[in-house]
Amino acid sequence: MVANNQPDSLLSSSNHNRLHTIRLMCPVFLHLLCTLLILTCASVVADDTQHPVLPIGSSAPEFCLPGVDGQTHCLKDYATEKVLVIAFICNHCPTSQLYETRIKQIAEDYKDKSVTVVAIEPNNSDAVLLSEMGYTDVGDSLEEMKIRADFRHFNFPYLYDGETQKVSNAYGPSATPHLFIFDSDRKLRYEGRVDNNMREPLVTKHDARDAIDALLAGKPVAVEKTPSVGCSTKWLYKEAGRRQELEEIEKKRVDVKPISADELRALASRILVLARGKVVAEGSPDELKRGLEGDAIHCELGGELDQAAVRSALGRVGGLTEVTFTDGSVHARA
């Protein structure tokens, strides 16, 4: 009875704005998820002053990076294309996973119009916390990128920059996904999101497509910048957080006790619900149903928690009760 609302993926993965849900019956869950994730992920963009985003009008920074196809891909390889789309994506992030199909469709729809999509994975795999791996069964290494690309049938080059992040530092992606769209002179004309809603049926603005269409028509891009919404880029300095997390895990005591066959059978009928390594609920499916009396929703929000903004967002979602705030988390029942 424990489930996550996961994007279409072989593995699923966790986010800077991590969501843990105990889902029983969930008529409002998707609405709440998207409202909170869009609200809080936007703060990811503004937080990182160490890695400024490439300004509009800048020339495309050079790159030569290894791809999942075993080849090295360079900026100069795409010199003849009218439009070049550089998409920073990754394996572990659920938001990035949700946008894979849309990025593939952009590559397909514009392939005969002198438009090329190139994806770059910016994350250092040693900077991703274990607690951020809750929606995936592969990480962000080059070898694991090959698994992801094969499973999702990527129709664009998928390149790895996680080892040195030299290229990513030049472009400055604040989150995955983050798109950079260049004209025929390789001047940056658009940077930001793919569109305005993670839930594709609710999209009303196709920002990336609008930018591409304008460039192909020889017109200026009307909206040059939009906020990228997704998982924060895992820069090399975040390795320290991963090491600290592992040290904390190593300190925890583990007791191993013998168990009888009868005790095993009793355990088989019970469920443990874990959040970040902690047991947050325990019991049989029926006990959990009775105890929860609806959906228990726990959201851990990245950065400074703006309670007023979160309360405003929650106010647009009907049927919520027991809304409480603890440090960087919000809890509610639906």
matplotlib code that plots the C-alpha trace (Angstrom):
import matplotlib.pyplot as plt

x = [0.0, 3.0, 3.5, 5.2, 3.7, 6.7, 7.5, 7.8, 11.2, 13.2, 14.3, 13.0, 15.0, 15.0, 15.0, 16.6, 13.0, 12.4, 8.9, 8.0, 4.4, 2.2, -0.4, -3.7, -6.4, -5.2, -7.6, -5.6, -2.1, -0.9, -2.2, -0.4, 2.8, 3.1, 2.0, 4.6, 7.3, 7.0, 6.8, 9.8, 12.0, 12.0, 14.1, 16.8, 17.5, 18.1, 20.2, 23.4, 25.5, 28.7, 27.7, 26.1, 23.9, 25.3, 23.9, 21.6, 23.7, 26.8, 28.6, 28.2, 31.1, 33.3, 32.9, 34.3, 32.7, 32.3, 28.9, 27.0, 27.7, 31.5, 32.3, 33.6, 31.2, 32.3, 30.5, 32.1, 30.4, 27.1, 28.4, 26.1, 22.8, 20.6, 19.6, 21.5, 19.7, 21.9, 19.8, 21.3, 19.5, 20.4, 19.3, 18.3, 16.0, 12.3, 11.6, 14.3, 12.8, 9.3, 10.8, 12.7, 9.8, 9.2, 12.9, 12.9, 9.8, 11.6, 14.5, 12.2, 10.0, 12.8, 15.4, 14.6, 14.6, 18.4, 17.9, 20.0, 19.4, 22.5, 22.0, 24.7, 24.7, 26.4, 26.2, 29.1, 27.8, 29.7, 27.8, 24.3, 23.1, 21.7, 18.6, 18.2, 18.2, 14.7, 13.2, 15.9, 17.9, 20.8, 23.0, 24.6, 27.8, 28.7, 28.2, 24.7, 23.9, 24.3, 21.7, 19.3, 19.8, 19.3, 16.2, 14.5, 15.7, 17.2, 17.3, 20.0, 23.6, 23.9, 27.2, 29.0, 30.5, 30.3, 34.0, 35.4, 32.2, 34.3, 31.6, 28.7, 30.5, 30.7, 27.0, 25.7, 22.7, 20.9, 18.8, 18.0, 16.4, 17.8, 17.8, 20.1, 19.1, 21.6, 21.1, 23.1, 25.9, 25.9, 24.7, 22.5, 18.9, 16.9, 17.7, 15.4, 12.6, 11.1, 7.5, 5.4, 4.1, 5.6, 2.2, 2.2, -1.7, -1.6, 1.0, -0.1, 3.3, 5.9, 8.8, 11.6, 9.5, 8.5, 12.1, 13.2, 10.3, 11.2, 14.9, 13.9, 11.6, 14.4, 12.5, 13.6, 12.7, 9.9, 10.7, 14.4, 14.6, 12.4, 13.1, 14.5, 12.5, 14.0, 16.7, 19.6, 22.9, 25.2, 28.4, 31.7, 31.6, 28.5, 30.6, 31.2, 27.5, 27.6, 30.6, 28.9, 25.7, 27.7, 29.6, 26.2, 25.0, 28.2, 27.7, 24.3, 24.1, 22.7, 21.4, 21.2, 18.9, 17.9, 14.3, 12.0, 9.8, 6.7, 8.1, 9.0, 5.5, 4.2, 6.6, 5.5, 2.1, 3.4, 4.7, 7.4, 7.3, 10.7, 11.5, 15.2, 16.1, 13.6, 10.5, 7.6, 4.8, 4.5, 1.7, -0.5, -2.1, -5.5, -3.8, -2.1, -5.4, -7.2, -4.3, -3.8, -7.4, -6.4, -3.2, -0.3, 1.9, 5.3, 7.3, 10.9, 11.6, 15.0, 16.4, 14.7, 11.1, 8.7, 5.7, 3.4, 4.1, 3.5, 0.3, -0.9, -0.2, -1.9, -4.9, -5.6, -5.8, -9.0, -9.5, -6.2, -6.1, -3.5, -1.0, 2.1, 5.6, 8.8, 12.1, 12.3, 9.3, 5.6, 3.1, -0.5, -3.4, -5.8]
y = [0.0, 2.3, 4.1, 7.1, 9.1, 8.4, 9.6, 7.1, 5.6, 2.4, 3.6, 6.7, 9.3, 11.9, 15.6, 18.5, 19.1, 15.6, 14.3, 11.3, 10.1, 7.4, 7.0, 5.2, 7.0, 10.3, 12.5, 15.7, 14.3, 15.2, 18.7, 19.2, 17.6, 19.9, 23.0, 22.6, 21.3, 24.2, 26.7, 25.4, 24.3, 27.8, 28.8, 26.4, 28.8, 31.8, 30.2, 29.4, 32.5, 30.4, 29.3, 32.2, 31.3, 32.2, 35.6, 36.0, 37.1, 35.2, 32.9, 29.1, 27.9, 25.3, 21.6, 18.3, 15.6, 11.8, 10.5, 7.3, 6.2, 5.9, 8.9, 12.4, 15.2, 18.8, 22.1, 22.4, 19.1, 21.0, 24.1, 23.8, 23.7, 26.8, 26.2, 24.3, 23.2, 22.3, 20.5, 19.8, 16.7, 13.8, 10.3, 10.6, 13.6, 12.9, 16.3, 15.6, 12.1, 13.7, 15.9, 13.2, 12.4, 16.1, 16.7, 13.6, 15.0, 18.3, 16.5, 14.5, 17.3, 19.6, 17.2, 18.0, 21.8, 22.1, 22.0, 19.7, 18.8, 17.8, 16.7, 17.1, 15.5, 18.0, 16.2, 14.7, 11.3, 11.5, 14.7, 13.1, 12.2, 8.7, 10.4, 11.9, 8.6, 7.6, 7.7, 5.9, 2.7, 4.3, 7.2, 9.9, 8.3, 7.8, 4.1, 4.5, 7.2, 4.5, 2.4, 5.2, 6.4, 2.8, 2.2, 5.5, 5.3, 8.8, 10.2, 12.8, 12.8, 12.4, 13.7, 13.4, 16.4, 15.3, 14.5, 18.1, 20.1, 22.5, 22.9, 23.0, 25.8, 27.8, 27.4, 27.5, 25.2, 25.8, 22.7, 19.7, 20.1, 23.5, 24.4, 26.8, 27.6, 29.2, 30.8, 30.1, 32.4, 30.4, 33.3, 32.4, 33.5, 31.5, 29.8, 28.2, 25.6, 23.4, 24.6, 25.9, 22.7, 19.4, 17.8, 17.8, 17.9, 21.2, 22.9, 26.3, 27.8, 25.9, 28.3, 26.2, 25.5, 29.1, 30.1, 27.6, 28.7, 32.3, 31.6, 29.5, 32.3, 34.9, 36.7, 37.8, 35.5, 37.1, 35.5, 35.0, 33.7, 31.6, 29.8, 26.3, 24.0, 20.7, 19.2, 21.4, 20.8, 18.5, 20.5, 19.1, 21.0, 19.0, 15.9, 17.0, 16.6, 13.1, 12.2, 13.6, 11.6, 8.4, 9.1, 9.5, 6.2, 4.5, 5.7, 4.2, 1.0, -2.1, -5.0, -8.4, -10.9, -14.5, -14.9, -18.0, -19.1, -18.0, -14.6, -14.4, -15.2, -12.5, -10.0, -10.8, -9.4, -6.0, -3.0, -0.5, 2.9, 4.6, 8.2, 9.1, 6.0, 6.5, 4.4, 6.7, 4.1, 0.4, -2.1, -4.3, -2.7, -2.5, -1.0, 1.6, 2.5, 3.0, 4.9, 7.3, 8.0, 9.5, 10.5, 11.5, 13.9, 15.0, 17.4, 18.4, 21.8, 22.9, 26.2, 28.7, 27.7, 30.4, 29.4, 32.1, 31.1, 27.4, 28.1, 30.2, 27.3, 24.8, 27.1, 26.4, 22.6, 21.5, 18.7, 19.2, 19.0, 18.9, 21.2, 21.7, 23.0, 21.5, 23.1, 22.7, 20.3, 20.6, 17.9, 17.6, 15.1, 14.8]
z = [0.0, -0.1, -3.4, -4.9, -7.7, -9.9, -13.4, -16.3, -15.6, -15.2, -11.9, -10.4, -8.6, -5.8, -5.8, -4.0, -3.0, -1.8, -1.5, 0.7, 0.4, 1.9, -0.7, 0.0, -2.1, -3.6, -5.5, -4.7, -4.5, -8.0, -7.7, -4.4, -5.6, -8.6, -6.8, -4.0, -6.3, -8.7, -5.8, -4.0, -6.9, -8.3, -5.2, -6.4, -9.3, -7.2, -4.4, -6.3, -6.7, -7.1, -10.6, -12.5, -15.5, -18.9, -19.9, -22.9, -26.0, -24.9, -27.3, -26.7, -24.5, -26.1, -25.1, -26.0, -23.9, -23.8, -24.8, -24.0, -27.6, -26.8, -28.9, -28.0, -29.0, -29.5, -30.1, -33.5, -34.6, -34.8, -36.6, -39.6, -37.5, -37.5, -33.9, -31.2, -28.0, -25.1, -22.4, -19.0, -17.6, -15.3, -14.4, -10.7, -10.7, -11.1, -12.7, -15.3, -15.9, -16.4, -19.2, -21.1, -23.4, -24.2, -24.9, -27.2, -29.0, -29.6, -31.1, -33.3, -34.4, -35.4, -36.7, -40.3, -39.6, -38.9, -35.2, -33.0, -29.3, -27.2, -23.6, -21.0, -17.6, -15.2, -11.9, -10.0, -9.0, -5.6, -4.8, -4.9, -1.4, -0.8, 0.4, -3.0, -4.7, -3.7, -7.3, -9.2, -9.4, -11.3, -10.4, -12.5, -13.6, -17.3, -17.1, -15.6, -18.2, -20.8, -19.0, -18.8, -22.4, -23.7, -21.6, -22.6, -26.2, -26.3, -29.8, -29.0, -27.8, -24.0, -22.7, -19.4, -17.6, -14.0, -13.5, -13.9, -14.5, -16.6, -19.2, -16.7, -14.9, -18.1, -18.8, -15.2, -15.2, -11.9, -12.1, -14.2, -16.6, -17.8, -21.5, -23.4, -27.0, -29.4, -32.9, -36.0, -34.8, -31.5, -29.5, -26.5, -27.3, -24.6, -21.3, -18.8, -18.6, -21.3, -20.6, -17.7, -16.1, -15.1, -15.8, -19.6, -19.9, -18.0, -20.1, -21.5, -22.5, -24.6, -23.9, -25.5, -28.7, -29.0, -28.8, -31.5, -33.8, -33.4, -34.3, -37.3, -38.5, -38.1, -35.3, -31.9, -29.0, -27.1, -23.7, -23.4, -19.8, -17.6, -14.3, -14.6, -12.3, -11.1, -9.0, -8.1, -9.9, -7.9, -8.0, -6.8, -3.5, -2.5, -2.1, 1.5, 2.2, 0.8, 3.0, 6.1, 5.3, 5.0, 8.2, 10.0, 8.6, 9.7, 13.3, 13.6, 15.5, 13.8, 15.9, 14.3, 16.2, 15.4, 14.3, 14.2, 11.2, 13.0, 13.6, 9.9, 8.9, 11.2, 9.8, 6.2, 6.9, 8.1, 6.3, 7.3, 5.7, 5.5, 4.9, 4.7, 6.6, 9.4, 10.1, 9.8, 9.9, 10.7, 10.6, 8.4, 5.4, 7.3, 10.3, 8.1, 6.4, 9.7, 11.2, 8.3, 7.5, 4.1, 2.4, 4.7, 2.8, 3.9, 1.8, 2.5, 0.9, -0.2, 1.0, 3.4, 4.0, 3.2, 5.3, 3.9, 0.3, 1.1, 3.0, 0.1, -2.3, 0.0, 0.3, -3.4, -2.7, -1.2, 1.4, 3.3, 7.1, 9.9, 8.0, 10.2, 9.6, 11.1, 10.2, 6.4, 6.1, 5.7, 6.7, 5.7, 5.4, 2.5]

ax = plt.figure().add_subplot(projection="3d")
ax.plot(x, y, z, "-o")
ax.set_aspect("equal")
plt.show()
